[in-house]
Structure formats: C-alpha cells, structure tokens
C-alpha cells in the first residue's frame, strides 16, 4: 500500500448541491471541499442527508442541481478504481472465505488475480487476521467481518476512501482498532471522508469536519475553528461562595457543578468571548477565595454539535431516513 495520488487535484469539491425527492429537499445548497491527505468528518444526526450526499459523490444517484467533482472528474465513475467505498449497509458473501472476499473485490477494481490474492493475504496478516484467511465469512465475529469488509475496500490501493458510518456495531476494542487503521491510512497519504453521528470518533480523528442538519451545512472547518465560535468556560472548585467570581469582568453565567465524593463543590463559569481567564483567577484571589481547581475548558465536539444541530435533525431524521432508503432501493 503506497498511498499514491494523482497529481495536485483536490480530491472532492461540492458546489451548491441540491437533492430533491418530490417536494422534499434531502440536501439543500451544500458546498464543501475535501483536501488531499486529510481525514474529513461528515457529521450529522440520523437522516441529516449524509448518506444521500455520499451516494451523489459516488454517482450512485444524481444531484438535482449543483456541481460535484471527484479527483478532478465530473463523475466518480471514470475514477472509480482510485476510490474505496465502505457503504453503511454492509454484508459479505457468507460462504466465501475471508481471503477470497478481499481478493475478489480487488479484482473487480482491476488488480490482476495473483496480485489480488497476495494483497489479500498480506492485508489479513498485517491486521491480525492471518489465521482466518481460509475461514468462511459466516464464521467470523462481527468485528472481524467488518474488518474484512474494510480490507476489501482498500485492497486495490485507493487514494480516496469514503466510509459511511464505519464504526456502527463495533465494540470499543474494535472501534479503537478501526480508528488506528483509518489514521494509518491517512498517514500513508490517503484522503479519507467518513460519515458518523458519534462525535468521539470525529474528535479524535478528523483534521476537519462538516456538520450537516436538515440537509444544510451548519459548520465546516477544524475543531479549533469551531471552538473559537463558542465562549470560553472555566471549571472552578472551591468551598467558598461564588461572589468573588461574579465580580470578575466578562463573566456571563455561573452554574453550580455536580459534586462527587471526595471533591469540592464548584462552578462552571461562562465568559464573554475574548475575556482572559486570568482576569477571573485574579478576581477570585482578590476576594480571598480558596481554589482546589481552576481549569480553562474548551467546548467538546459533542457540545458544538448539540449547539449547532439541537433538536433540528432528530425530527427530520425519521422522514429523511425513509426517503433516503426508498430512493436507494
């Protein structure tokens, strides 16, 4: 696996893409880009339009309007051998053996027979499944089967990977294994876009991400860029009243924290944008407060997601999911 790429073309560009099913806009005026060699998270609640967008990128379904460019091509079909796709609806041929499965998908994407078989065996050994090369897929655990399907996705050495909800159904150990595999593939030079509604994976993996809700883009950028849009918060642990904190300039809100056994009570302090946390620390000391903890916390991706999406995607999700599934069928 060498991670070769085709020149300096940007792997993915979407401009003003719309997908309409009847009177329903599953994707509404969506524009974003994916840069070469990055992991790009495509985030949103169920039914937000993620899978519909990925299917349009792959030219499985056409957009109603807008422009999509994949690896410099107006359609993914001419460059499909440079792309690896792991669909959300996964499945393996139950009676086929693991190595045969990987080699079969590699051959479908143009890899000669012997080379495909050699690659399959090498990948299985590299990712800890060498002893299961001749095992039938129906005998594999769910985690092993999902790993086989991912290996089948990368066996033809694609430069651009599209993974739709790759962590669904995996236990924490296999999720961690898959996270490492995705990071390793990026480090080899591949470009990866994956959709998920689980923020922990995106927070650990993504170089940049997009948040989608009701088919609309709510944010595109890095985690630091997203955090910059949110007011800073402080965690202050003390047995003293919060009066000294309230006197500090720039304090917008103070909430009591839940207290567990062995720790002091405390407060979550929200600051206005641009306020230096040291101003609050000085105010606390000037008021004679005794602090056991003073921490400047950043918003998590979960916090950002909830703030940007809220309940928007949840109501729509049931309808949109049904429409997306029906269209794919």
C-alpha positions in Angstrom: 0.0 0.0 0.0 1.8 3.1 -1.2 -0.8 5.9 -0.9 0.0 7.2 -4.3 -2.1 10.1 -5.5 -3.0 11.5 -8.9 -1.3 14.9 -9.1 -2.3 18.0 -7.2 -6.1 17.9 -7.9 -8.3 18.5 -4.9 -10.0 15.1 -4.1 -13.5 16.4 -3.7 -15.4 19.6 -4.5 -19.2 20.2 -4.0 -20.8 23.4 -5.1 -24.4 24.3 -4.4 -25.5 20.7 -4.5 -29.3 20.0 -4.1 -31.0 16.7 -3.9 -34.8 16.8 -4.0 -37.2 13.9 -3.6 -40.5 15.3 -4.8 -41.2 18.4 -2.6 -38.6 17.3 0.0 -35.0 18.7 -0.1 -32.8 15.9 1.4 -29.7 18.1 0.6 -30.1 21.8 0.3 -27.5 24.0 -1.4 -24.5 22.1 0.0 -20.9 23.3 -0.7 -17.7 22.0 0.8 -14.2 20.7 -0.2 -12.0 17.9 1.0 -8.3 18.4 0.9 -5.7 15.9 -0.2 -4.3 13.7 2.6 -6.8 14.7 5.3 -9.4 12.9 7.3 -12.7 14.8 6.8 -15.6 14.1 9.1 -19.1 14.3 7.7 -21.2 14.7 10.8 -24.9 14.9 11.5 -27.8 13.2 13.2 -29.5 10.2 11.5 -31.4 11.4 8.4 -29.4 14.6 8.0 -28.6 13.8 4.4 -25.1 12.3 4.9 -25.7 9.0 3.0 -27.6 10.8 0.2 -24.6 13.1 -0.2 -22.1 10.3 -0.3 -24.2 8.5 -2.9 -24.3 11.6 -5.0 -20.5 11.9 -4.7 -20.1 8.3 -6.0 -22.6 9.0 -8.8 -25.0 6.2 -7.4 -27.7 8.8 -7.5 -27.6 12.2 -9.4 -27.9 15.6 -7.8 -31.0 17.6 -8.7 -28.6 20.6 -9.2 -25.1 21.7 -8.4 -21.6 20.5 -9.2 -19.6 17.6 -7.9 -16.0 17.0 -8.8 -14.2 13.8 -7.6 -10.4 13.5 -8.2 -10.7 16.1 -11.0 -13.6 14.3 -12.7 -17.2 15.5 -13.1 -18.2 11.9 -12.2 -16.8 9.3 -9.8 -17.3 6.6 -12.4 -14.2 7.3 -14.6 -12.0 7.4 -11.5 -13.8 4.6 -9.5 -10.7 2.5 -9.4 -8.9 5.2 -7.4 -11.8 5.3 -4.8 -12.6 2.9 -2.0 -16.1 2.9 -0.6 -17.5 1.2 2.5 -21.3 1.5 2.4 -23.4 1.8 5.5 -25.4 -1.2 4.5 -22.7 -3.8 4.8 -22.6 -7.5 4.1 -20.3 -10.3 2.9 -20.9 -13.4 0.9 -21.4 -15.8 3.8 -19.9 -18.9 2.2 -16.9 -17.1 0.7 -13.6 -17.3 2.6 -12.1 -14.1 4.1 -9.0 -14.0 1.7 -11.2 -14.9 -1.3 -13.5 -12.0 -0.4 -10.7 -9.4 -0.3 -9.1 -10.7 -3.5 -12.5 -10.8 -5.3 -13.2 -7.1 -4.6 -9.6 -6.2 -5.6 -10.0 -8.0 -8.9 -13.3 -6.2 -9.5 -11.3 -2.9 -9.3 -8.6 -4.0 -11.8 -6.0 -5.8 -9.7 -4.7 -9.0 -11.5 -5.6 -12.3 -9.9 -2.3 -13.4 -8.3 -1.6 -9.9 -7.1 -5.1 -9.6 -5.6 -4.6 -12.9 -3.8 -1.2 -11.8 -2.5 -2.6 -8.5 -1.3 -5.5 -10.2 0.4 -3.2 -12.5 2.4 -0.8 -9.6 3.3 -3.6 -7.4 4.5 -5.1 -10.1 6.7 -1.7 -10.8 8.3 -1.0 -7.1 8.7 -4.3 -6.5 10.6 -4.2 -9.6 12.7 -6.5 -11.9 10.7 -3.9 -14.1 9.0 -5.1 -17.2 10.7 -8.7 -16.6 9.5 -7.7 -16.3 5.8 -9.4 -19.6 4.9 -12.3 -19.1 7.4 -15.8 -18.6 5.9 -17.2 -15.2 6.4 -20.2 -16.7 8.2 -17.9 -18.0 10.9 -16.3 -14.6 11.7 -17.3 -12.4 14.6 -19.0 -9.1 13.7 -15.8 -7.2 14.4 -13.7 -9.5 12.2 -16.2 -9.4 9.4 -16.3 -5.6 9.4 -12.5 -5.6 9.3 -12.6 -7.9 6.3 -15.0 -5.6 4.5 -12.8 -2.6 5.2 -9.8 -4.5 3.9 -11.7 -5.4 0.8 -12.4 -1.6 0.5 -8.6 -0.8 0.5 -7.2 -3.9 -1.3 -7.0 -2.1 -4.7 -4.8 0.6 -3.1 -7.2 3.5 -3.5 -6.1 7.1 -2.9 -9.5 8.3 -1.8 -11.6 6.5 0.8 -15.3 7.1 1.5 -16.5 5.3 4.7 -20.2 5.6 5.6 -20.7 5.1 9.4 -17.7 2.7 9.7 -17.9 2.4 13.5 -21.6 1.2 13.6 -22.0 -2.1 15.5 -18.4 -2.4 16.7 -17.4 -2.9 20.3 -15.0 -0.4 21.9 -11.9 -2.5 21.2 -12.7 -2.9 17.5 -13.6 0.8 17.3 -10.2 1.6 18.6 -8.6 -0.8 16.1 -10.5 0.8 13.2 -9.6 4.3 14.4 -5.9 3.4 14.2 -6.4 1.8 10.8 -8.0 5.0 9.5 -5.3 7.2 11.0 -2.6 4.9 9.5 -4.2 5.1 6.0 -4.1 8.9 6.3 -0.5 8.9 7.4 0.3 6.9 4.2 -1.1 9.8 2.2 -4.7 8.8 1.6 -7.6 11.1 1.7 -10.5 9.9 3.8 -14.0 11.1 4.3 -16.2 9.3 6.8 -19.7 9.9 8.0 -20.8 9.4 11.6 -23.2 10.7 14.2 -20.8 9.6 17.0 -18.7 12.7 18.0 -15.9 10.9 19.9 -14.5 9.3 16.7 -14.6 12.5 14.8 -13.0 14.5 17.6 -10.1 12.1 17.8 -9.6 11.5 14.1 -10.6 14.5 12.0 -8.4 17.1 10.5 -11.5 19.0 9.5 -15.2 18.2 9.6 -18.6 19.4 8.4 -21.8 19.4 10.4 -25.0 18.7 8.5 -28.5 19.1 9.7 -31.8 19.0 7.7 -29.6 18.8 4.6 -28.0 22.1 5.4 -24.3 22.8 6.3 -24.1 24.2 9.8 -20.2 24.3 10.0 -17.1 23.4 8.1 -13.6 23.7 9.5 -11.3 22.5 12.2 -12.2 21.7 15.8 -10.2 24.8 16.9 -12.1 27.0 14.5 -15.4 25.6 15.8 -14.3 26.2 19.4 -13.5 29.8 18.6 -17.1 30.4 17.9 -18.1 29.3 21.5 -17.5 31.4 24.6 -14.7 30.0 26.9 -15.8 28.2 30.1 -14.0 27.7 33.4 -14.3 24.9 35.9 -13.7 26.3 39.4 -13.7 24.0 42.5 -14.0 25.8 45.9 -15.9 25.6 49.1 -16.4 29.4 49.1 -19.4 31.2 47.7 -19.2 32.4 44.1 -19.4 36.1 44.9 -15.7 36.7 44.0 -16.3 35.1 40.6 -19.3 37.2 39.9 -17.3 40.4 40.4 -14.9 39.5 37.6 -15.3 41.4 34.4 -16.6 39.3 31.5 -18.4 36.7 33.5 -21.6 35.9 31.7 -23.0 33.0 33.7 -22.2 30.8 36.7 -23.7 27.4 37.3 -23.2 25.0 40.2 -21.3 21.8 39.3 -22.4 18.3 40.4 -20.1 17.1 43.2 -18.8 13.6 43.6 -17.4 12.0 46.8 -14.0 13.4 47.7 -14.1 16.6 45.6 -15.0 20.2 46.5 -18.2 21.8 45.2 -17.7 24.1 42.3 -18.9 26.2 39.5 -19.0 26.3 35.7 -18.2 29.8 34.7 -19.0 31.1 31.2 -17.1 34.0 29.9 -17.7 36.5 27.2 -15.7 36.0 24.0 -12.2 37.4 24.2 -12.1 37.5 28.0 -8.8 36.3 29.6 -9.4 33.6 32.2 -6.6 35.1 34.3 -8.9 38.0 35.0 -11.3 35.7 36.8 -8.5 34.0 38.6 -7.2 37.3 39.9 -10.7 38.3 41.0 -11.1 35.1 42.9 -7.8 35.6 44.7 -8.6 39.3 45.5 -11.8 38.1 47.1 -9.9 35.7 49.3 -11.3 32.5 47.7 -9.5 29.2 48.3 -9.5 27.2 45.0 -8.7 23.5 44.7 -9.1 23.5 40.9 -9.2 26.2 38.2 -9.4 24.9 34.7 -10.0 26.6 31.3 -12.0 24.1 29.3 -12.7 24.0 25.6 -16.1 23.1 24.2 -16.1 19.4 23.1 -17.3 18.4 19.6 -20.4 17.0 21.3 -21.1 20.4 22.8 -20.6 22.1 19.5 -22.7 19.6 17.7 -25.6 19.9 20.1 -25.5 23.7 20.0 -25.4 23.8 16.1 -27.9 21.0 15.5 -30.0 20.9 18.7 -33.3 19.0 18.1 -33.3 20.1 14.4 -32.1 16.8 12.9 -34.0 14.5 15.2 -37.5 15.3 14.0 -36.5 15.3 10.4 -34.4 12.1 10.7 -37.4 9.7 10.6 -38.8 11.2 7.4 -35.5 11.8 5.7 -34.2 8.3 6.5 -37.2 6.7 5.0 -36.9 8.8 1.8 -33.2 8.1 1.5 -33.7 4.4 1.9 -36.6 4.4 -0.5 -34.6 6.2 -3.2 -31.6 3.8 -2.8 -33.9 0.9 -3.4 
